[in-house]
């Protein structure tokens, strides 16, 4: 599957770049995947970010295309992650894949038992930049 074009805010980029420099995260396989996402992203100022794009602390409704099951996921930093509350770490495979996606775009998400789920972004229900909370 080709990688969809993604956008990231300059503030998210700076915070994630700092996160990747920390010794506890630097050598994780997920850190390398996130680094690759940052390198290919279009970086924009927070006030220029379209409302339908997933940024850090955004909440999105996604659907597993094959099974029709919906998920509500909030993209957070590793220390804020809580799988039971749908708070997905940026360093989890799905978190890394979510950053910068727009409504209508799809990603492959490694699911349980090696099964790959195709997720489509249905709606960004909350985005800090659109809500005026960009300093979170």
RALINBEL-V161350 format. One record per residue. N is the residue number from 1. RES is the residue in three letters. SS is DSSP state (A for helix, B for strand, O for the rest). PHI is phi in whole degrees, 0 to 359 (none if undefined). D_LAST is the distance of its C-alpha to the last C-alpha in Angstrom with 1 decimal. Layout:
# RALINBEL-V161350
n->(N & N)
res->(RES & RES)
ss->(SS & SS)
phi->(PHI & PHI)
d_last->(D_LAST & D_LAST)
This chain:
# RALINBEL-V161350
n->(1 & 2 & 3 & 4 & 5 & 6 & 7 & 8 & 9 & 10 & 11 & 12 & 13 & 14 & 15 & 16 & 17 & 18 & 19 & 20 & 21 & 22 & 23 & 24 & 25 & 26 & 27 & 28 & 29 & 30 & 31 & 32 & 33 & 34 & 35 & 36 & 37 & 38 & 39 & 40 & 41 & 42 & 43 & 44 & 45 & 46 & 47 & 48 & 49 & 50 & 51 & 52 & 53 & 54 & 55 & 56 & 57 & 58 & 59 & 60 & 61 & 62 & 63 & 64 & 65 & 66 & 67 & 68 & 69 & 70 & 71 & 72 & 73 & 74 & 75 & 76 & 77 & 78 & 79 & 80 & 81 & 82 & 83 & 84 & 85 & 86 & 87 & 88 & 89 & 90 & 91 & 92 & 93 & 94 & 95 & 96 & 97 & 98 & 99 & 100 & 101 & 102 & 103 & 104 & 105 & 106 & 107 & 108 & 109 & 110 & 111 & 112 & 113 & 114 & 115 & 116 & 117 & 118 & 119 & 120 & 121 & 122 & 123 & 124 & 125 & 126 & 127 & 128 & 129 & 130 & 131 & 132 & 133 & 134 & 135 & 136)
res->(UNK & UNK & UNK & UNK & UNK & UNK & UNK & UNK & UNK & UNK & UNK & UNK & UNK & UNK & UNK & UNK & UNK & UNK & UNK & UNK & UNK & UNK & UNK & UNK & UNK & UNK & UNK & UNK & UNK & UNK & UNK & UNK & UNK & UNK & UNK & UNK & UNK & UNK & UNK & UNK & UNK & UNK & UNK & UNK & UNK & UNK & UNK & UNK & UNK & UNK & UNK & UNK & UNK & UNK & UNK & UNK & UNK & UNK & UNK & UNK & UNK & UNK & UNK & UNK & UNK & UNK & UNK & UNK & UNK & UNK & UNK & UNK & UNK & UNK & UNK & UNK & UNK & UNK & UNK & UNK & UNK & UNK & UNK & UNK & UNK & UNK & UNK & UNK & UNK & UNK & UNK & UNK & UNK & UNK & UNK & UNK & UNK & UNK & UNK & UNK & UNK & UNK & UNK & UNK & UNK & UNK & UNK & UNK & UNK & UNK & UNK & UNK & UNK & UNK & UNK & UNK & UNK & UNK & UNK & UNK & UNK & UNK & UNK & UNK & UNK & UNK & UNK & UNK & UNK & UNK & UNK & UNK & UNK & UNK & UNK & UNK)
ss->(O & O & O & O & O & O & B & B & B & A & A & A & A & A & A & A & A & A & A & A & A & O & A & A & A & A & O & O & A & A & A & A & A & A & A & A & A & A & A & A & O & B & B & B & O & A & A & A & O & O & O & O & B & O & O & O & O & O & B & B & B & B & B & B & O & O & O & O & O & B & B & B & B & B & B & B & O & A & A & A & O & B & A & A & A & O & B & B & B & O & O & O & A & A & A & A & A & A & O & O & O & B & O & O & O & B & B & B & B & B & O & A & A & A & O & B & B & B & B & B & B & B & B & B & B & B & O & A & A & A & A & O & O & O & O & O)
phi->(none & 286 & 278 & 293 & 295 & 230 & 240 & 219 & 283 & 298 & 291 & 297 & 302 & 297 & 295 & 290 & 298 & 296 & 301 & 292 & 278 & 289 & 304 & 289 & 248 & 308 & 259 & 288 & 304 & 295 & 295 & 295 & 297 & 294 & 302 & 296 & 297 & 297 & 294 & 264 & 284 & 274 & 266 & 232 & 291 & 308 & 288 & 263 & 284 & 298 & 295 & 269 & 246 & 280 & 243 & 300 & 71 & 283 & 245 & 229 & 266 & 234 & 235 & 282 & 304 & 293 & 248 & 76 & 280 & 263 & 232 & 246 & 235 & 246 & 273 & 227 & 284 & 307 & 288 & 260 & 292 & 204 & 303 & 289 & 260 & 74 & 268 & 261 & 292 & 300 & 268 & 278 & 308 & 289 & 295 & 300 & 288 & 284 & 303 & 84 & 288 & 251 & 306 & 96 & 282 & 236 & 224 & 266 & 242 & 293 & 264 & 299 & 66 & 81 & 286 & 261 & 258 & 264 & 256 & 245 & 283 & 271 & 197 & 262 & 278 & 211 & 221 & 306 & 297 & 291 & 274 & 80 & 251 & 294 & 271 & 290)
d_last->(32.7 & 31.3 & 27.7 & 26.0 & 24.5 & 20.7 & 18.1 & 14.9 & 12.5 & 13.4 & 10.0 & 9.9 & 13.5 & 13.3 & 11.0 & 13.3 & 16.3 & 15.6 & 15.3 & 18.6 & 20.2 & 20.0 & 23.4 & 22.5 & 21.1 & 23.2 & 26.3 & 25.0 & 26.4 & 23.0 & 21.7 & 24.5 & 23.7 & 20.1 & 21.5 & 23.9 & 21.3 & 19.4 & 22.8 & 23.8 & 20.7 & 20.7 & 17.9 & 16.8 & 14.8 & 11.6 & 13.8 & 16.6 & 15.1 & 17.3 & 16.0 & 18.0 & 16.3 & 14.3 & 11.0 & 8.7 & 7.8 & 10.6 & 13.5 & 16.9 & 20.5 & 22.8 & 26.5 & 28.7 & 31.3 & 34.2 & 33.9 & 32.1 & 29.7 & 26.3 & 23.1 & 19.7 & 17.2 & 13.4 & 12.3 & 10.6 & 11.2 & 14.7 & 14.2 & 12.4 & 15.2 & 17.8 & 20.4 & 21.8 & 18.8 & 18.3 & 15.1 & 16.2 & 15.5 & 15.1 & 18.2 & 20.2 & 22.6 & 21.2 & 17.6 & 18.8 & 20.9 & 18.2 & 15.8 & 16.8 & 19.3 & 20.3 & 22.0 & 25.5 & 25.0 & 26.3 & 25.7 & 27.9 & 26.4 & 28.5 & 29.4 & 31.5 & 34.8 & 34.2 & 34.1 & 31.9 & 30.1 & 29.4 & 26.2 & 25.7 & 22.5 & 23.6 & 20.7 & 16.9 & 16.4 & 12.7 & 10.6 & 7.3 & 9.3 & 12.3 & 10.9 & 9.8 & 6.1 & 5.5 & 3.8 & 0.0)
